[in-house]
């Protein structure tokens, strides 16, 4: 290879390097703009969103009791309402009342009959 061709190759490599650096700088600027837009969106969303609060966990007793009622073939949601101090039928339970009553009785609840305010209450101080 002659000195002229080596010089040409070297110049071509230098030009390629300069072109690569230009493209790198352009790409770097584009990425910076994308990151800036992304950060702006995140900040904007955070400013508008309500504060995040943790959902209280369901009481263990409710989860266990509802599971036992489901295992008996009855879906309790919409039929009974759970509170730590009582369980109350939401609507007339019909034939399902006996099964639910037996499950609750076996889990420490007693039926308190008071007309529209009838309910199951814990008997063992739950």
Backbone atoms as SQL, in Angstrom:
CREATE TABLE atoms (id INTEGER PRIMARY KEY, chain TEXT, resi INTEGER, resn TEXT, atom TEXT, x REAL, y REAL, z REAL);
INSERT INTO atoms VALUES
  (1, 'A', 1, 'UNK', 'N', 0.840, -1.176, 0.000),
  (2, 'A', 1, 'UNK', 'CA', 0.000, 0.000, 0.000),
  (3, 'A', 1, 'UNK', 'C', 0.885, 1.239, 0.000),
  (4, 'A', 2, 'UNK', 'N', 0.500, 2.208, -0.791),
  (5, 'A', 2, 'UNK', 'CA', 1.292, 3.434, -0.880),
  (6, 'A', 2, 'UNK', 'C', 0.921, 4.385, 0.237),
  (7, 'A', 3, 'UNK', 'N', 1.789, 5.371, 0.421),
  (8, 'A', 3, 'UNK', 'CA', 1.518, 6.363, 1.465),
  (9, 'A', 3, 'UNK', 'C', 0.250, 7.154, 1.172),
  (10, 'A', 4, 'UNK', 'N', -0.013, 7.383, -0.108),
  (11, 'A', 4, 'UNK', 'CA', -1.212, 8.130, -0.493),
  (12, 'A', 4, 'UNK', 'C', -2.461, 7.352, -0.132),
  (13, 'A', 5, 'UNK', 'N', -2.462, 6.057, -0.396),
  (14, 'A', 5, 'UNK', 'CA', -3.650, 5.269, -0.072),
  (15, 'A', 5, 'UNK', 'C', -3.820, 5.132, 1.444),
  (16, 'A', 6, 'UNK', 'N', -2.706, 5.009, 2.175),
  (17, 'A', 6, 'UNK', 'CA', -2.798, 4.980, 3.636),
  (18, 'A', 6, 'UNK', 'C', -3.347, 6.296, 4.172),
  (19, 'A', 7, 'UNK', 'N', -2.924, 7.366, 3.597),
  (20, 'A', 7, 'UNK', 'CA', -3.406, 8.681, 3.996),
  (21, 'A', 7, 'UNK', 'C', -4.899, 8.812, 3.699),
  (22, 'A', 8, 'UNK', 'N', -5.322, 8.310, 2.536),
  (23, 'A', 8, 'UNK', 'CA', -6.745, 8.349, 2.177),
  (24, 'A', 8, 'UNK', 'C', -7.582, 7.514, 3.150),
  (25, 'A', 9, 'UNK', 'N', -7.062, 6.328, 3.479),
  (26, 'A', 9, 'UNK', 'CA', -7.780, 5.451, 4.415),
  (27, 'A', 9, 'UNK', 'C', -7.868, 6.123, 5.778),
  (28, 'A', 10, 'UNK', 'N', -6.754, 6.721, 6.213),
  (29, 'A', 10, 'UNK', 'CA', -6.745, 7.411, 7.504),
  (30, 'A', 10, 'UNK', 'C', -7.729, 8.569, 7.512),
  (31, 'A', 11, 'UNK', 'N', -7.759, 9.357, 6.445),
  (32, 'A', 11, 'UNK', 'CA', -8.719, 10.467, 6.347),
  (33, 'A', 11, 'UNK', 'C', -10.157, 9.945, 6.349),
  (34, 'A', 12, 'UNK', 'N', -10.396, 8.859, 5.644),
  (35, 'A', 12, 'UNK', 'CA', -11.744, 8.274, 5.606),
  (36, 'A', 12, 'UNK', 'C', -12.157, 7.815, 7.000),
  (37, 'A', 13, 'UNK', 'N', -11.215, 7.190, 7.712),
  (38, 'A', 13, 'UNK', 'CA', -11.516, 6.751, 9.082),
  (39, 'A', 13, 'UNK', 'C', -11.795, 7.934, 10.000),
  (40, 'A', 14, 'UNK', 'N', -11.030, 8.993, 9.836),
  (41, 'A', 14, 'UNK', 'CA', -11.246, 10.200, 10.653),
  (42, 'A', 14, 'UNK', 'C', -12.622, 10.787, 10.361),
  (43, 'A', 15, 'UNK', 'N', -13.015, 10.836, 9.095),
  (44, 'A', 15, 'UNK', 'CA', -14.337, 11.358, 8.721),
  (45, 'A', 15, 'UNK', 'C', -15.451, 10.471, 9.286),
  (46, 'A', 16, 'UNK', 'N', -15.226, 9.160, 9.223),
  (47, 'A', 16, 'UNK', 'CA', -16.228, 8.234, 9.760),
  (48, 'A', 16, 'UNK', 'C', -16.376, 8.432, 11.272),
  (49, 'A', 17, 'UNK', 'N', -15.225, 8.623, 11.928),
  (50, 'A', 17, 'UNK', 'CA', -15.266, 8.851, 13.372),
  (51, 'A', 17, 'UNK', 'C', -16.018, 10.133, 13.688),
  (52, 'A', 18, 'UNK', 'N', -15.749, 11.201, 12.953),
  (53, 'A', 18, 'UNK', 'CA', -16.446, 12.471, 13.169),
  (54, 'A', 18, 'UNK', 'C', -17.943, 12.307, 12.933),
  (55, 'A', 19, 'UNK', 'N', -18.308, 11.570, 11.893),
  (56, 'A', 19, 'UNK', 'CA', -19.724, 11.331, 11.583),
  (57, 'A', 19, 'UNK', 'C', -20.373, 10.535, 12.722),
  (58, 'A', 20, 'UNK', 'N', -19.665, 9.523, 13.220),
  (59, 'A', 20, 'UNK', 'CA', -20.183, 8.737, 14.340),
  (60, 'A', 20, 'UNK', 'C', -20.376, 9.597, 15.583),
  (61, 'A', 21, 'UNK', 'N', -19.404, 10.475, 15.850),
  (62, 'A', 21, 'UNK', 'CA', -19.533, 11.368, 17.004),
  (63, 'A', 21, 'UNK', 'C', -20.718, 12.301, 16.841),
  (64, 'A', 22, 'UNK', 'N', -20.935, 12.819, 15.630),
  (65, 'A', 22, 'UNK', 'CA', -22.099, 13.685, 15.366),
  (66, 'A', 22, 'UNK', 'C', -23.387, 12.918, 15.636),
  (67, 'A', 23, 'UNK', 'N', -23.459, 11.698, 15.087),
  (68, 'A', 23, 'UNK', 'CA', -24.670, 10.884, 15.283),
  (69, 'A', 23, 'UNK', 'C', -24.874, 10.542, 16.749),
  (70, 'A', 24, 'UNK', 'N', -23.775, 10.272, 17.439),
  (71, 'A', 24, 'UNK', 'CA', -23.867, 9.976, 18.867),
  (72, 'A', 24, 'UNK', 'C', -24.418, 11.175, 19.634),
  (73, 'A', 25, 'UNK', 'N', -23.922, 12.375, 19.308),
  (74, 'A', 25, 'UNK', 'CA', -24.399, 13.587, 19.986),
  (75, 'A', 25, 'UNK', 'C', -25.877, 13.827, 19.700),
  (76, 'A', 26, 'UNK', 'N', -26.286, 13.599, 18.425),
  (77, 'A', 26, 'UNK', 'CA', -27.706, 13.759, 18.079),
  (78, 'A', 26, 'UNK', 'C', -28.557, 12.763, 18.867),
  (79, 'A', 27, 'UNK', 'N', -28.099, 11.524, 18.910),
  (80, 'A', 27, 'UNK', 'CA', -28.831, 10.492, 19.640),
  (81, 'A', 27, 'UNK', 'C', -28.898, 10.814, 21.129),
  (82, 'A', 28, 'UNK', 'N', -27.779, 11.295, 21.671),
  (83, 'A', 28, 'UNK', 'CA', -27.726, 11.664, 23.079),
  (84, 'A', 28, 'UNK', 'C', -28.733, 12.773, 23.390),
  (85, 'A', 29, 'UNK', 'N', -28.835, 13.762, 22.486),
  (86, 'A', 29, 'UNK', 'CA', -29.801, 14.853, 22.680),
  (87, 'A', 29, 'UNK', 'C', -31.229, 14.325, 22.610),
  (88, 'A', 30, 'UNK', 'N', -31.487, 13.422, 21.668),
  (89, 'A', 30, 'UNK', 'CA', -32.839, 12.842, 21.552),
  (90, 'A', 30, 'UNK', 'C', -33.200, 12.082, 22.827),
  (91, 'A', 31, 'UNK', 'N', -32.268, 11.292, 23.314),
  (92, 'A', 31, 'UNK', 'CA', -32.531, 10.548, 24.553),
  (93, 'A', 31, 'UNK', 'C', -32.787, 11.490, 25.722),
  (94, 'A', 32, 'UNK', 'N', -32.031, 12.576, 25.778),
  (95, 'A', 32, 'UNK', 'CA', -32.233, 13.549, 26.855),
  (96, 'A', 32, 'UNK', 'C', -33.633, 14.142, 26.780),
  (97, 'A', 33, 'UNK', 'N', -34.103, 14.447, 25.559),
  (98, 'A', 33, 'UNK', 'CA', -35.454, 14.990, 25.389),
  (99, 'A', 33, 'UNK', 'C', -36.508, 13.970, 25.791),
  (100, 'A', 34, 'UNK', 'N', -36.295, 12.724, 25.418),
  (101, 'A', 34, 'UNK', 'CA', -37.248, 11.665, 25.778),
  (102, 'A', 34, 'UNK', 'C', -37.297, 11.511, 27.296),
  (103, 'A', 35, 'UNK', 'N', -36.136, 11.481, 27.937),
  (104, 'A', 35, 'UNK', 'CA', -36.100, 11.371, 29.397),
  (105, 'A', 35, 'UNK', 'C', -36.779, 12.561, 30.053),
  (106, 'A', 36, 'UNK', 'N', -36.560, 13.744, 29.486),
  (107, 'A', 36, 'UNK', 'CA', -37.178, 14.955, 30.032),
  (108, 'A', 36, 'UNK', 'C', -38.696, 14.853, 29.941),
  (109, 'A', 37, 'UNK', 'N', -39.198, 14.400, 28.792),
  (110, 'A', 37, 'UNK', 'CA', -40.649, 14.250, 28.631),
  (111, 'A', 37, 'UNK', 'C', -41.186, 13.192, 29.593),
  (112, 'A', 38, 'UNK', 'N', -40.478, 12.100, 29.728),
  (113, 'A', 38, 'UNK', 'CA', -40.909, 11.039, 30.636),
  (114, 'A', 38, 'UNK', 'C', -40.953, 11.547, 32.066),
  (115, 'A', 39, 'UNK', 'N', -39.931, 12.257, 32.490),
  (116, 'A', 39, 'UNK', 'CA', -39.913, 12.800, 33.839),
  (117, 'A', 39, 'UNK', 'C', -41.067, 13.768, 34.043),
  (118, 'A', 40, 'UNK', 'N', -41.346, 14.592, 33.055),
  (119, 'A', 40, 'UNK', 'CA', -42.439, 15.547, 33.154),
  (120, 'A', 40, 'UNK', 'C', -43.766, 14.817, 33.321),
  (121, 'A', 41, 'UNK', 'N', -43.971, 13.765, 32.553),
  (122, 'A', 41, 'UNK', 'CA', -45.216, 13.006, 32.668),
  (123, 'A', 41, 'UNK', 'C', -45.349, 12.388, 34.053),
  (124, 'A', 42, 'UNK', 'N', -44.294, 11.810, 34.553),
  (125, 'A', 42, 'UNK', 'CA', -44.351, 11.182, 35.869),
  (126, 'A', 42, 'UNK', 'C', -44.644, 12.225, 36.936),
  (127, 'A', 43, 'UNK', 'N', -43.963, 13.360, 36.876),
  (128, 'A', 43, 'UNK', 'CA', -44.209, 14.414, 37.854),
  (129, 'A', 43, 'UNK', 'C', -45.640, 14.919, 37.747),
  (130, 'A', 44, 'UNK', 'N', -46.121, 15.087, 36.531),
  (131, 'A', 44, 'UNK', 'CA', -47.478, 15.565, 36.305),
  (132, 'A', 44, 'UNK', 'C', -48.487, 14.588, 36.887),
  (133, 'A', 45, 'UNK', 'N', -48.294, 13.302, 36.640),
  (134, 'A', 45, 'UNK', 'CA', -49.194, 12.286, 37.166),
  (135, 'A', 45, 'UNK', 'C', -49.154, 12.267, 38.686),
  (136, 'A', 46, 'UNK', 'N', -47.959, 12.338, 39.242),
  (137, 'A', 46, 'UNK', 'CA', -47.843, 12.297, 40.691),
  (138, 'A', 46, 'UNK', 'C', -48.532, 13.495, 41.328),
  (139, 'A', 47, 'UNK', 'N', -48.457, 14.639, 40.671),
  (140, 'A', 47, 'UNK', 'CA', -49.067, 15.836, 41.240),
  (141, 'A', 47, 'UNK', 'C', -50.584, 15.734, 41.241),
  (142, 'A', 48, 'UNK', 'N', -51.155, 15.089, 40.220),
  (143, 'A', 48, 'UNK', 'CA', -52.603, 15.027, 40.111),
  (144, 'A', 48, 'UNK', 'C', -53.225, 13.844, 40.836),
  (145, 'A', 49, 'UNK', 'N', -52.449, 12.790, 41.063),
  (146, 'A', 49, 'UNK', 'CA', -53.036, 11.608, 41.671),
  (147, 'A', 49, 'UNK', 'C', -53.249, 11.818, 43.174),
  (148, 'A', 50, 'UNK', 'N', -54.314, 11.223, 43.714),
  (149, 'A', 50, 'UNK', 'CA', -54.560, 11.352, 45.155),
  (150, 'A', 50, 'UNK', 'C', -53.504, 10.569, 45.919),
  (151, 'A', 51, 'UNK', 'N', -53.321, 10.874, 47.180),
  (152, 'A', 51, 'UNK', 'CA', -52.322, 10.139, 47.960),
  (153, 'A', 51, 'UNK', 'C', -52.686, 8.659, 48.037),
  (154, 'A', 52, 'UNK', 'N', -51.661, 7.842, 47.966),
  (155, 'A', 52, 'UNK', 'CA', -51.881, 6.399, 47.998),
  (156, 'A', 52, 'UNK', 'C', -51.994, 5.973, 49.450),
  (157, 'A', 53, 'UNK', 'N', -53.094, 5.288, 49.739),
  (158, 'A', 53, 'UNK', 'CA', -53.275, 4.761, 51.085),
  (159, 'A', 53, 'UNK', 'C', -53.384, 3.251, 50.978),
  (160, 'A', 54, 'UNK', 'N', -52.882, 2.576, 51.952),
  (161, 'A', 54, 'UNK', 'CA', -52.964, 1.126, 51.934),
  (162, 'A', 54, 'UNK', 'C', -54.376, 0.693, 52.269),
  (163, 'A', 55, 'UNK', 'N', -54.842, -0.303, 51.519),
  (164, 'A', 55, 'UNK', 'CA', -56.158, -0.860, 51.797),
  (165, 'A', 55, 'UNK', 'C', -56.059, -1.707, 53.069),
  (166, 'A', 56, 'UNK', 'N', -57.008, -1.546, 53.979),
  (167, 'A', 56, 'UNK', 'CA', -56.965, -2.398, 55.161),
  (168, 'A', 56, 'UNK', 'C', -57.215, -3.844, 54.751),
  (169, 'A', 57, 'UNK', 'N', -56.525, -4.744, 55.381),
  (170, 'A', 57, 'UNK', 'CA', -56.727, -6.153, 55.076),
  (171, 'A', 57, 'UNK', 'C', -58.046, -6.612, 55.673),
  (172, 'A', 58, 'UNK', 'N', -58.657, -7.607, 54.983),
  (173, 'A', 58, 'UNK', 'CA', -59.875, -8.176, 55.534),
  (174, 'A', 58, 'UNK', 'C', -59.536, -8.897, 56.829),
  (175, 'A', 59, 'UNK', 'N', -60.412, -8.831, 57.805),
  (176, 'A', 59, 'UNK', 'CA', -60.156, -9.593, 59.022),
  (177, 'A', 59, 'UNK', 'C', -60.006, -11.075, 58.693),
  (178, 'A', 60, 'UNK', 'N', -59.113, -11.751, 59.376),
  (179, 'A', 60, 'UNK', 'CA', -58.868, -13.166, 59.115),
  (180, 'A', 60, 'UNK', 'C', -60.154, -13.961, 59.323),
  (181, 'A', 61, 'UNK', 'N', -60.892, -13.612, 60.355),
  (182, 'A', 61, 'UNK', 'CA', -62.127, -14.351, 60.646),
  (183, 'A', 61, 'UNK', 'C', -63.085, -14.285, 59.462),
  (184, 'A', 62, 'UNK', 'N', -63.205, -13.116, 58.845),
  (185, 'A', 62, 'UNK', 'CA', -64.114, -12.970, 57.701),
  (186, 'A', 62, 'UNK', 'C', -63.661, -13.871, 56.567),
  (187, 'A', 63, 'UNK', 'N', -62.374, -13.838, 56.262),
  (188, 'A', 63, 'UNK', 'CA', -61.850, -14.650, 55.172),
  (189, 'A', 63, 'UNK', 'C', -62.108, -16.132, 55.425),
  (190, 'A', 64, 'UNK', 'N', -61.832, -16.568, 56.643),
  (191, 'A', 64, 'UNK', 'CA', -62.027, -17.983, 56.985),
  (192, 'A', 64, 'UNK', 'C', -63.500, -18.378, 56.936),
  (193, 'A', 65, 'UNK', 'N', -64.351, -17.533, 57.483),
  (194, 'A', 65, 'UNK', 'CA', -65.781, -17.856, 57.508),
  (195, 'A', 65, 'UNK', 'C', -66.349, -17.868, 56.097),
  (196, 'A', 66, 'UNK', 'N', -66.010, -16.864, 55.298),
  (197, 'A', 66, 'UNK', 'CA', -66.510, -16.829, 53.925),
  (198, 'A', 66, 'UNK', 'C', -66.016, -18.047, 53.146),
  (199, 'A', 67, 'UNK', 'N', -64.785, -18.475, 53.401),
  (200, 'A', 67, 'UNK', 'CA', -64.240, -19.653, 52.713),
  (201, 'A', 67, 'UNK', 'C', -65.044, -20.898, 53.085),
  (202, 'A', 68, 'UNK', 'N', -65.378, -21.041, 54.363),
  (203, 'A', 68, 'UNK', 'CA', -66.154, -22.200, 54.809),
  (204, 'A', 68, 'UNK', 'C', -67.558, -22.194, 54.212),
  (205, 'A', 69, 'UNK', 'N', -68.147, -21.009, 54.104),
  (206, 'A', 69, 'UNK', 'CA', -69.484, -20.923, 53.511),
  (207, 'A', 69, 'UNK', 'C', -69.405, -21.271, 52.017),
  (208, 'A', 70, 'UNK', 'N', -68.366, -20.789, 51.343),
  (209, 'A', 70, 'UNK', 'CA', -68.185, -21.131, 49.919),
  (210, 'A', 70, 'UNK', 'C', -67.975, -22.642, 49.746),
  (211, 'A', 71, 'UNK', 'N', -67.212, -23.242, 50.661),
  (212, 'A', 71, 'UNK', 'CA', -66.983, -24.692, 50.580),
  (213, 'A', 71, 'UNK', 'C', -68.284, -25.475, 50.720),
  (214, 'A', 72, 'UNK', 'N', -69.284, -24.859, 51.356),
  (215, 'A', 72, 'UNK', 'CA', -70.600, -25.492, 51.490),
  (216, 'A', 72, 'UNK', 'C', -71.461, -25.253, 50.246),
  (217, 'A', 73, 'UNK', 'N', -70.912, -24.541, 49.264),
  (218, 'A', 73, 'UNK', 'CA', -71.637, -24.319, 48.010),
  (219, 'A', 73, 'UNK', 'C', -72.482, -23.062, 47.993),
  (220, 'A', 74, 'UNK', 'N', -72.223, -22.124, 48.902),
  (221, 'A', 74, 'UNK', 'CA', -72.998, -20.879, 48.978),
  (222, 'A', 74, 'UNK', 'C', -72.043, -19.704, 48.799),
  (223, 'A', 75, 'UNK', 'N', -72.385, -18.781, 47.925),
  (224, 'A', 75, 'UNK', 'CA', -71.585, -17.557, 47.758),
  (225, 'A', 75, 'UNK', 'C', -72.085, -16.535, 48.782),
  (226, 'A', 76, 'UNK', 'N', -71.244, -16.186, 49.782),
  (227, 'A', 76, 'UNK', 'CA', -71.702, -15.304, 50.861),
  (228, 'A', 76, 'UNK', 'C', -71.807, -13.827, 50.481),
  (229, 'A', 77, 'UNK', 'N', -71.050, -13.393, 49.474),
  (230, 'A', 77, 'UNK', 'CA', -71.069, -11.968, 49.116),
  (231, 'A', 77, 'UNK', 'C', -72.451, -11.614, 48.578),
  (232, 'A', 78, 'UNK', 'N', -73.045, -10.592, 49.147),
  (233, 'A', 78, 'UNK', 'CA', -74.390, -10.175, 48.776),
  (234, 'A', 78, 'UNK', 'C', -75.474, -10.846, 49.591),
  (235, 'A', 79, 'UNK', 'N', -75.087, -11.843, 50.371),
  (236, 'A', 79, 'UNK', 'CA', -76.071, -12.550, 51.196),
  (237, 'A', 79, 'UNK', 'C', -75.895, -12.262, 52.677),
  (238, 'A', 80, 'UNK', 'N', -74.620, -12.129, 53.091),
  (239, 'A', 80, 'UNK', 'CA', -74.372, -11.790, 54.494),
  (240, 'A', 80, 'UNK', 'C', -73.362, -10.645, 54.555),
  (241, 'A', 81, 'UNK', 'N', -73.493, -9.833, 55.608),
  (242, 'A', 81, 'UNK', 'CA', -72.579, -8.710, 55.824),
  (243, 'A', 81, 'UNK', 'C', -71.765, -9.015, 57.078),
  (244, 'A', 82, 'UNK', 'N', -70.460, -8.829, 56.965),
  (245, 'A', 82, 'UNK', 'CA', -69.566, -9.136, 58.080),
  (246, 'A', 82, 'UNK', 'C', -69.106, -7.855, 58.757),
  (247, 'A', 83, 'UNK', 'N', -69.140, -7.862, 60.064),
  (248, 'A', 83, 'UNK', 'CA', -68.510, -6.830, 60.895),
  (249, 'A', 83, 'UNK', 'C', -67.848, -7.597, 62.040),
  (250, 'A', 84, 'UNK', 'N', -66.782, -7.057, 62.626),
  (251, 'A', 84, 'UNK', 'CA', -66.099, -7.814, 63.688),
  (252, 'A', 84, 'UNK', 'C', -67.004, -8.219, 64.849),
  (253, 'A', 85, 'UNK', 'N', -68.045, -7.433, 65.122),
  (254, 'A', 85, 'UNK', 'CA', -68.904, -7.750, 66.261),
  (255, 'A', 85, 'UNK', 'C', -70.191, -8.474, 65.873),
  (256, 'A', 86, 'UNK', 'N', -70.431, -8.682, 64.567),
  (257, 'A', 86, 'UNK', 'CA', -71.633, -9.410, 64.154),
  (258, 'A', 86, 'UNK', 'C', -71.576, -9.782, 62.678),
  (259, 'A', 87, 'UNK', 'N', -72.400, -10.749, 62.315),
  (260, 'A', 87, 'UNK', 'CA', -72.617, -11.119, 60.919),
  (261, 'A', 87, 'UNK', 'C', -74.114, -11.075, 60.723),
  (262, 'A', 88, 'UNK', 'N', -74.538, -10.399, 59.660),
  (263, 'A', 88, 'UNK', 'CA', -75.962, -10.153, 59.474),
  (264, 'A', 88, 'UNK', 'C', -76.394, -10.561, 58.067),
  (265, 'A', 89, 'UNK', 'N', -77.561, -11.201, 57.943),
  (266, 'A', 89, 'UNK', 'CA', -78.048, -11.493, 56.589),
  (267, 'A', 89, 'UNK', 'C', -78.422, -10.192, 55.874),
  (268, 'A', 90, 'UNK', 'N', -78.062, -10.090, 54.617),
  (269, 'A', 90, 'UNK', 'CA', -78.404, -8.901, 53.835),
  (270, 'A', 90, 'UNK', 'C', -79.851, -9.014, 53.349),
  (271, 'A', 91, 'UNK', 'N', -80.211, -10.193, 52.887),
  (272, 'A', 91, 'UNK', 'CA', -81.567, -10.475, 52.408),
  (273, 'A', 91, 'UNK', 'C', -82.033, -11.792, 53.026),
  (274, 'A', 92, 'UNK', 'N', -83.262, -12.151, 52.744),
  (275, 'A', 92, 'UNK', 'CA', -83.800, -13.421, 53.210),
  (276, 'A', 92, 'UNK', 'C', -82.967, -14.551, 52.624),
  (277, 'A', 93, 'UNK', 'N', -82.478, -15.453, 53.464),
  (278, 'A', 93, 'UNK', 'CA', -81.583, -16.511, 53.008),
  (279, 'A', 93, 'UNK', 'C', -82.295, -17.795, 52.607),
  (280, 'A', 94, 'UNK', 'N', -83.548, -17.925, 52.989),
  (281, 'A', 94, 'UNK', 'CA', -84.300, -19.127, 52.610),
  (282, 'A', 94, 'UNK', 'C', -83.643, -20.389, 53.140),
  (283, 'A', 95, 'UNK', 'N', -83.519, -21.398, 52.263),
  (284, 'A', 95, 'UNK', 'CA', -82.953, -22.691, 52.663),
  (285, 'A', 95, 'UNK', 'C', -81.468, -22.592, 53.026),
  (286, 'A', 96, 'UNK', 'N', -80.791, -21.573, 52.563),
  (287, 'A', 96, 'UNK', 'CA', -79.365, -21.427, 52.854),
  (288, 'A', 96, 'UNK', 'C', -79.112, -21.003, 54.302),
  (289, 'A', 97, 'UNK', 'N', -80.132, -20.472, 54.971),
  (290, 'A', 97, 'UNK', 'CA', -79.951, -19.999, 56.339),
  (291, 'A', 97, 'UNK', 'C', -79.449, -21.124, 57.243),
  (292, 'A', 98, 'UNK', 'N', -80.036, -22.300, 57.130),
  (293, 'A', 98, 'UNK', 'CA', -79.661, -23.427, 57.989),
  (294, 'A', 98, 'UNK', 'C', -78.187, -23.802, 57.832),
  (295, 'A', 99, 'UNK', 'N', -77.723, -23.858, 56.595),
  (296, 'A', 99, 'UNK', 'CA', -76.318, -24.206, 56.350),
  (297, 'A', 99, 'UNK', 'C', -75.393, -23.132, 56.900),
  (298, 'A', 100, 'UNK', 'N', -75.716, -21.870, 56.621),
  (299, 'A', 100, 'UNK', 'CA', -74.892, -20.759, 57.114),
  (300, 'A', 100, 'UNK', 'C', -74.916, -20.721, 58.630),
  (301, 'A', 101, 'UNK', 'N', -76.084, -20.921, 59.222),
  (302, 'A', 101, 'UNK', 'CA', -76.205, -20.919, 60.688),
  (303, 'A', 101, 'UNK', 'C', -75.332, -22.008, 61.302),
  (304, 'A', 102, 'UNK', 'N', -75.337, -23.188, 60.715),
  (305, 'A', 102, 'UNK', 'CA', -74.535, -24.301, 61.245),
  (306, 'A', 102, 'UNK', 'C', -73.039, -23.977, 61.166),
  (307, 'A', 103, 'UNK', 'N', -72.594, -23.411, 60.059),
  (308, 'A', 103, 'UNK', 'CA', -71.178, -23.035, 59.902),
  (309, 'A', 103, 'UNK', 'C', -70.802, -21.980, 60.939),
  (310, 'A', 104, 'UNK', 'N', -71.638, -20.963, 61.098),
  (311, 'A', 104, 'UNK', 'CA', -71.335, -19.895, 62.051),
  (312, 'A', 104, 'UNK', 'C', -71.379, -20.401, 63.492),
  (313, 'A', 105, 'UNK', 'N', -72.324, -21.275, 63.780),
  (314, 'A', 105, 'UNK', 'CA', -72.437, -21.851, 65.126),
  (315, 'A', 105, 'UNK', 'C', -71.162, -22.639, 65.463),
  (316, 'A', 106, 'UNK', 'N', -70.653, -23.390, 64.494),
  (317, 'A', 106, 'UNK', 'CA', -69.427, -24.166, 64.695),
  (318, 'A', 106, 'UNK', 'C', -68.186, -23.284, 64.799),
  (319, 'A', 107, 'UNK', 'N', -68.320, -22.003, 64.430),
  (320, 'A', 107, 'UNK', 'CA', -67.192, -21.074, 64.496),
  (321, 'A', 107, 'UNK', 'C', -67.384, -20.015, 65.579),
  (322, 'A', 108, 'UNK', 'N', -68.216, -20.306, 66.553),
  (323, 'A', 108, 'UNK', 'CA', -68.325, -19.445, 67.716),
  (324, 'A', 108, 'UNK', 'C', -69.324, -18.302, 67.606),
  (325, 'A', 109, 'UNK', 'N', -70.320, -18.431, 66.745),
  (326, 'A', 109, 'UNK', 'CA', -71.355, -17.399, 66.625),
  (327, 'A', 109, 'UNK', 'C', -72.692, -17.972, 67.065),
  (328, 'A', 110, 'UNK', 'N', -73.518, -17.106, 67.636),
  (329, 'A', 110, 'UNK', 'CA', -74.864, -17.499, 68.043),
  (330, 'A', 110, 'UNK', 'C', -75.875, -16.562, 67.384),
  (331, 'A', 111, 'UNK', 'N', -77.023, -17.125, 66.987),
  (332, 'A', 111, 'UNK', 'CA', -78.068, -16.338, 66.330),
  (333, 'A', 111, 'UNK', 'C', -78.825, -15.524, 67.372),
  (334, 'A', 112, 'UNK', 'N', -78.944, -14.238, 67.166),
  (335, 'A', 112, 'UNK', 'CA', -79.711, -13.332, 68.025),
  (336, 'A', 112, 'UNK', 'C', -80.917, -12.884, 67.219),
  (337, 'A', 113, 'UNK', 'N', -82.079, -13.317, 67.644),
  (338, 'A', 113, 'UNK', 'CA', -83.295, -13.022, 66.900),
  (339, 'A', 113, 'UNK', 'C', -83.920, -11.733, 67.410),
  (340, 'A', 114, 'UNK', 'N', -83.942, -10.711, 66.557),
  (341, 'A', 114, 'UNK', 'CA', -84.532, -9.421, 66.917),
  (342, 'A', 114, 'UNK', 'C', -85.221, -8.799, 65.700),
  (343, 'A', 115, 'UNK', 'N', -86.094, -9.534, 65.058),
  (344, 'A', 115, 'UNK', 'CA', -86.813, -9.015, 63.892),
  (345, 'A', 115, 'UNK', 'C', -85.861, -8.633, 62.765),
  (346, 'A', 116, 'UNK', 'N', -85.970, -7.386, 62.290),
  (347, 'A', 116, 'UNK', 'CA', -85.091, -6.915, 61.210),
  (348, 'A', 116, 'UNK', 'C', -83.637, -6.785, 61.653),
  (349, 'A', 117, 'UNK', 'N', -83.383, -6.738, 62.931),
  (350, 'A', 117, 'UNK', 'CA', -82.021, -6.616, 63.450),
  (351, 'A', 117, 'UNK', 'C', -81.433, -7.961, 63.882),
  (352, 'A', 118, 'UNK', 'N', -82.021, -9.064, 63.435),
  (353, 'A', 118, 'UNK', 'CA', -81.490, -10.384, 63.781),
  (354, 'A', 118, 'UNK', 'C', -80.099, -10.528, 63.176),
  (355, 'A', 119, 'UNK', 'N', -79.241, -11.257, 63.899),
  (356, 'A', 119, 'UNK', 'CA', -77.840, -11.349, 63.471),
  (357, 'A', 119, 'UNK', 'C', -77.160, -12.483, 64.213),
  (358, 'A', 120, 'UNK', 'N', -75.952, -12.818, 63.754),
  (359, 'A', 120, 'UNK', 'CA', -75.083, -13.738, 64.476),
  (360, 'A', 120, 'UNK', 'C', -74.053, -12.883, 65.225),
  (361, 'A', 121, 'UNK', 'N', -73.829, -13.218, 66.489),
  (362, 'A', 121, 'UNK', 'CA', -72.825, -12.514, 67.285),
  (363, 'A', 121, 'UNK', 'C', -71.817, -13.523, 67.800),
  (364, 'A', 122, 'UNK', 'N', -70.572, -13.090, 67.959),
  (365, 'A', 122, 'UNK', 'CA', -69.568, -14.006, 68.512),
  (366, 'A', 122, 'UNK', 'C', -69.900, -14.348, 69.964),
  (367, 'A', 123, 'UNK', 'N', -69.751, -15.608, 70.315),
  (368, 'A', 123, 'UNK', 'CA', -70.031, -16.023, 71.693),
  (369, 'A', 123, 'UNK', 'C', -68.749, -16.179, 72.493),
  (370, 'A', 124, 'UNK', 'N', -67.610, -16.235, 71.808),
  (371, 'A', 124, 'UNK', 'CA', -66.351, -16.473, 72.515),
  (372, 'A', 124, 'UNK', 'C', -65.459, -15.224, 72.545),
  (373, 'A', 125, 'UNK', 'N', -66.033, -14.045, 72.470),
  (374, 'A', 125, 'UNK', 'CA', -65.288, -12.800, 72.617),
  (375, 'A', 125, 'UNK', 'C', -64.388, -12.439, 71.446),
  (376, 'A', 126, 'UNK', 'N', -64.786, -12.789, 70.211),
  (377, 'A', 126, 'UNK', 'CA', -63.992, -12.428, 69.028),
  (378, 'A', 126, 'UNK', 'C', -63.877, -10.939, 68.880);
